[in-house]
Amino acid sequence: MTMKSILLGGALALGLSATSQAADLLNAGFETGDLAGWSTQDGPVEVVTDADDAIAAPPFGEHFTATEGGYFARLTAGPDSGVYTLLFQPFSISVASRISFDAAFLAFDYAPYDDDAYVRVYRLGAPEIFSEILFASSVSAVGDQGHTSWARYTSGELAAGDYVFEAAVRNIEDPDATYSSQLLVDNVAVSVPEPGAWAIMVLGFGATGAALRLRRRRALSVCL
């Protein structure tokens, strides 16, 4: 391992340490108790402390509380068929990063009324160039008035740039609000590789390079 590799690893660690907090979303865990920092469109979005699925009694019922802190966002499908209720926020990253969040889908409808929901991240101003669906569910996926439990989802690596985090749920062909499905979202976070992990990776590259150079020298001495 060379001193150059060690110095490079240290420089990367320091540089990433300085930028790792630059991409935090505003009110990412909804802990202000409201939607400060977020935008909504075409349907009801609330910040709540708990929620229940359509079948509240066991064995199928589930009571939902925040996955971190005391609050989370609940999107309810609006009355207009096929129109998504949206919750979104733009964000910028200066280094390669990933975005993570917790989500659950609560189907208040039944077949053939296939309400659905998704969470995605897309490039600001150019969703046709980059858009990644991170979570998707529907009535047909969970069954009549079924649900998913909370689960953690993480994007692939996002290059530096400007993006939008977007969550959505919609109603299909049923104007009765009793059957409007819901999407729950909590604990949204942008993360970059830990500086220490990058340093270890670089030092590992240095060690690999040193081993290859030693192997070449041994092979050359055998030939001679």
Buried (B, 14 or more C-beta within 10 A) or exposed (E): BEEEBBEBBBEBBEEBBEBBEBBEBEBBBBBEEEBEEBEBBBBBBBBBEEBBBBBEEEEEEBEBEBBBEBBBBBBBBBBEBEBBBBBBBEBEBEBEBBBBBBBBBBBBBBEEBBBBBBBBBBBEEEBEEBBBEBBBBBBBBBEBBBBBEBEEEEBEEBEEEEBBBBBBBBBBEBEEEEBBBBBBBBBBBBEBBEBEEBBEEBBEBBEEBEEEEEEEEEEEEEEE
